Structure formats: structure tokens, C-alpha cells
Amino acid sequence: MAFTHNHTRKVVLITGASDGLGLAAAKKYAQADFTTVLAGRSKEKLAKAVEAVRVAANIKESQADLKVYSLCFDLSDLDSVRRGVAEFLNLNIPLNILINNAGIFTTTREFTKASNIFEKTIMVNMVAPLLFTELLIPRMKESGGGKILIVSSNTHNPEQAVPLSKKKDTKRLILPLDNLDGSKEWDGQDFYAASKLADLWWAYVLADKLTNSEPRITVNAFCPGAVPSTSLAREFPWILRKIAPMIFPLLLSNVLTPEKAAEQYLAYGTDPKFALDNGFYYQRGSKDKSSDESHDMVKAKTVYNLACQASGLNDHQVAV
């Protein structure tokens, strides 16, 4: 396929890139001479982010339109996600690396208008990125293959204790398939963790689907570490937002600055030692073992298929 401007630079698309980790990662990729596409839900924040990337990478204003792009869409609205895909395709540029970074943490049980099968945290953190990715895979194939990276978290492990939990049993909820809507039991921390488990499920299923793809497309997931200064905590009570940067380093062993964590985003996408990996989980710059629950492929495929049904991708379902 012939792309606009005879595009020769590799292209990375990062969701949740208007601030925090996504923006820090976008700067790293731009500094590495990638054409960088920043996705977010606020035009105003995206405009500021694009300028920040341009300055960080010393891109001349006259070249900015060819090296830094933005996509504005809302992961809580699947129609908006489809419009975001269409907007990217209309740029007529390759897609070499896709980083599904965006995510939310909520303190109330909510739903999007798209589905009552999944509550909002799982819908935004897993279902919408799955839709976005599946619709962009054809462009990645036209670009000669590429890498799909999915940001998960070590909180996905149900055997881990929950920091600051008021529950007697502080281990995380193992997500029952009949409670994806949270109707039987719901907790913000538990469902955030469950959404990160679901991210690993769809990462592993998609990696398996694409194992023999030609051209080659790989799918891997990673935990970037705890970065309490990011906007992910915007739904926390205000007092917790204030003290999180101070107390989290005392509670957790993998607390990082956005800039330090962003180095992993670049490494997993560009370092030759990760080039052939497919279906792996990374943490602290190397392969790591995800939870036993994340390798339950019956559950993984079941949730993957439910996500496909919720997002209108019925023909993308897999055999369980």
C-alpha cells in the first residue's frame, strides 16, 4: 500500500497519551524518530500534548504535521472508538506499533451505553481497546506487520493483597464469569484489577490468533510499575490523590516516575531482544510470569468472545 508523503518513518499509536505515562512514552518514541500518534478524549489536552512531544523531540513546527498526530475519541463510547479508527485510517500512514495504554479506575459501579454485560471499568480498559485493536490489525498488516502492546498491571494477580483495603480478606477478587457486571459483588480496586486480568486474557488469545500471521504481528502485555502521579488516580478521593505519591512507595516495591516507566514502553516496542516475543508478559524490563488465573484459556476465550459480542465483532470470536 502506498502511504501519504511516501512515509518512511515507523509509526507508533499510543492511547491515553494526552498526559501521564502515555505522554511520557510518546515523547520517548518521538525522540527515537518515530512518527507518533497520540490518542485521547480531550482535544484541548491533546493539543498541549502534541506541542509537548514536538518540543521534547526538537521537531520543527514546519515538520510537526508530518511527525506528530492526534486522535480524539472516547473509549467509553464504542461508536467513538470506531470513529477514532476511521480517523487514523484517513491519515493514510502505516501502523507499526500500537500501545493500548489508556485506562480508568472508578469508585462507583457504572455502565457505558454500549453494554450491560460488562461494568464500565472492564468495558473501557478491555472491551474498547480490543475493538480498537481488531479494527486496526488490517492496517498493521498493510504496513508489513508490527507489535501490539497491552498495558496490564501486577494488580491482576488475585493472590496479591489490596493496599489500603478495608476488607477482612484483602486478596483480590477472582472474577466470576457471571459477575462481569458487578451485580453480585463490586469494588473499585477489585474491578480495576479484574480489568487488568481481562487485558492479559485478550492479549494471550489475540497472540494465539496471530501466531502464524503473515506479515508477522506480535502481541505482548506488560506491567509498567506503579506510577502514582498519573491521572489514573483522578477518581480517587481527593485526600488519597494528595497522599498517594508519598505513601505508595512505602507500600509497593515497583513505584516509578512516568519518565522512568516510559523507558519500558520504548524498550518493549524497539529493543531487538523482544523482537520475536509473542504472548508474553513483561515486568521490570524482562519477561515475567503472570498469574495462574491469567493462563486459564477457557475463561480467557469466553471473556474474549463476550467482548467481541459486546462490540459487534461476532466474526472475530474464537473456539473455546
Residue pairs with C-beta under 8 A, 6 or more apart in sequence:
1 142
1 143
3 92
3 93
3 94
4 91
4 92
4 93
5 66
5 93
7 35
7 93
7 94
9 33
9 34
9 35
9 67
10 34
10 35
10 94
10 96
10 97
11 34
11 35
11 36
11 37
11 93
11 94
11 95
11 96
11 97
11 143
12 26
12 29
12 34
12 35
12 36
12 37
12 96
12 97
12 98
12 99
12 269
13 37
13 39
13 71
13 88
13 95
13 97
13 98
13 99
13 136
14 22
14 25
14 26
14 29
14 36
14 37
14 38
14 39
14 99
14 101
14 265
15 22
15 39
15 40
15 75
15 99
15 100
15 101
15 102
15 129
15 132
16 22
16 39
16 40
16 101
16 102
16 103
17 23
17 25
17 26
17 38
17 39
17 40
17 46
17 49
17 101
18 38
18 40
18 41
18 42
18 45
18 46
18 48
18 49
19 40
19 45
19 49
19 230
19 231
20 227
20 229
20 230
20 231
20 232
20 258
21 101
21 151
21 224
21 227
21 230
21 258
21 261
21 262
21 265
22 38
22 40
22 99
22 101
22 102
23 38
23 49
23 52
23 53
23 258
24 258
24 259
24 261
24 262
24 265
25 99
25 101
25 262
25 265
25 266
26 36
26 38
26 49
26 53
27 52
27 53
27 56
27 57
27 262
28 262
28 263
28 265
28 266
29 36
29 97
29 265
29 266
29 269
30 36
30 53
30 54
30 56
30 57
30 59
30 67
30 68
31 56
31 57
32 266
32 270
34 96
34 97
35 66
35 67
35 68
35 69
35 93
36 53
36 57
36 67
36 68
36 69
37 68
37 69
37 70
37 71
37 88
37 91
37 93
38 46
38 49
38 50
38 53
38 68
38 69
38 70
38 71
39 70
39 71
39 72
39 73
39 84
39 102
40 46
40 49
40 70
40 71
40 72
40 102
41 72
41 73
41 74
41 75
42 72
43 70
43 72
46 70
46 71
46 72
47 70
49 70
50 64
50 68
50 69
50 70
53 59
53 68
54 61
54 64
54 67
54 68
57 67
57 68
59 67
59 68
69 91
69 93
71 84
71 87
71 88
72 84
72 87
73 80
73 81
73 83
73 84
73 87
74 80
74 81
75 81
75 102
75 104
75 124
75 128
75 129
75 132
76 104
76 112
76 120
76 123
76 124
76 128
77 112
77 113
77 114
78 112
78 114
78 127
78 128
78 131
78 311
78 312
81 128
81 131
81 132
82 131
82 135
84 132
85 132
85 135
85 136
88 95
88 136
88 139
89 139
94 139
94 142
94 143
94 144
95 136
95 139
95 140
95 143
95 146
96 140
96 143
96 144
96 146
96 147
97 146
97 147
97 148
97 149
97 269
98 133
98 136
98 140
98 146
98 147
98 148
98 149
99 149
99 151
99 265
99 269
100 129
100 132
100 133
100 148
100 149
100 150
100 151
100 199
101 151
101 265
102 124
102 125
102 129
103 124
103 125
103 151
103 195
103 232
104 120
104 121
104 124
104 125
104 232
104 235
105 121
105 188
105 189
105 192
105 232
105 233
105 235
105 236
106 120
106 121
106 188
106 191
106 192
106 235
107 188
107 235
107 236
107 237
108 188
109 119
109 120
109 182
109 186
109 191
110 119
110 120
111 119
111 120
111 123
111 181
112 120
112 123
112 124
114 123
114 127
114 310
114 311
115 123
115 127
115 310
116 181
117 180
117 181
117 306
117 309
117 310
118 126
118 127
118 180
118 181
118 306
118 307
118 310
119 180
119 181
119 182
119 186
119 191
121 188
121 191
121 192
121 194
121 195
122 180
122 191
122 194
122 195
122 198
123 310
124 195
125 192
125 195
125 196
125 198
125 199
126 195
126 198
126 199
126 201
126 202
126 303
126 307
127 307
127 310
127 311
128 311
129 150
129 199
130 202
130 206
130 304
130 307
130 308
130 311
130 313
131 307
131 311
131 312
131 313
133 148
133 206
134 308
134 313
134 316
137 210
137 217
140 146
140 148
140 217
141 213
141 215
141 217
144 215
145 213
145 215
145 216
145 217
146 217
146 218
147 217
147 218
147 219
147 220
147 268
147 269
148 206
148 217
148 218
148 219
148 220
149 219
149 220
149 221
149 222
149 265
149 268
149 269
150 199
150 200
150 202
150 203
150 219
150 220
150 221
150 222
151 199
151 221
151 222
151 223
151 224
152 196
152 197
152 199
152 200
152 203
152 221
152 222
152 223
152 281
152 290
153 193
153 196
153 223
153 224
154 160
154 223
154 254
154 283
155 172
155 189
155 192
155 193
155 196
156 193
156 194
156 196
156 197
156 199
156 200
156 290
156 291
156 293
156 294
157 172
157 193
157 290
157 291
157 293
157 294
158 171
158 172
158 173
158 174
158 193
158 197
158 291
158 293
159 171
159 172
159 291
160 171
160 172
160 193
161 170
161 171
162 170
162 171
162 172
162 189
162 190
162 193
163 248
163 251
163 252
164 240
164 251
165 189
167 187
172 189
172 190
172 193
172 194
173 185
173 187
173 190
173 191
173 193
173 194
174 293
175 194
175 197
175 198
176 184
177 299
177 302
177 303
178 184
179 185
180 303
180 306
182 191
188 235
197 291
197 293
197 294
198 303
198 307
199 221
200 221
200 281
200 290
200 291
200 294
200 300
201 294
201 299
201 300
201 303
201 304
202 300
202 303
202 304
202 307
203 219
203 220
203 221
203 279
203 281
204 221
204 279
204 294
204 295
204 297
204 300
205 297
205 300
205 301
205 304
205 318
206 219
206 304
207 218
207 219
207 220
207 278
207 279
208 279
209 318
210 217
210 218
210 219
210 278
211 278
211 279
218 276
218 277
218 278
219 278
219 279
220 268
220 274
220 277
220 278
220 279
220 280
220 281
220 282
221 280
221 281
221 282
221 290
222 264
222 268
222 281
222 282
222 283
223 254
223 281
223 282
223 283
223 288
224 256
224 261
224 264
224 265
225 254
225 255
225 256
225 260
225 261
225 264
225 283
225 284
226 248
226 252
226 254
226 255
226 256
227 255
227 256
227 257
227 258
227 261
228 244
228 245
228 248
228 255
229 245
229 257
229 258
230 258
233 240
233 241
233 244
234 241
236 244
248 255
249 255
254 283
254 284
264 282
264 285
267 274
267 285
268 274
268 282
274 282
277 287
280 287
281 287
281 288
281 289
281 290
281 294
282 288
293 299
294 300
298 320
301 318
301 319
301 320
302 320
304 317
304 318
305 317
305 318
305 320
307 313
308 314
308 316
308 317
309 317
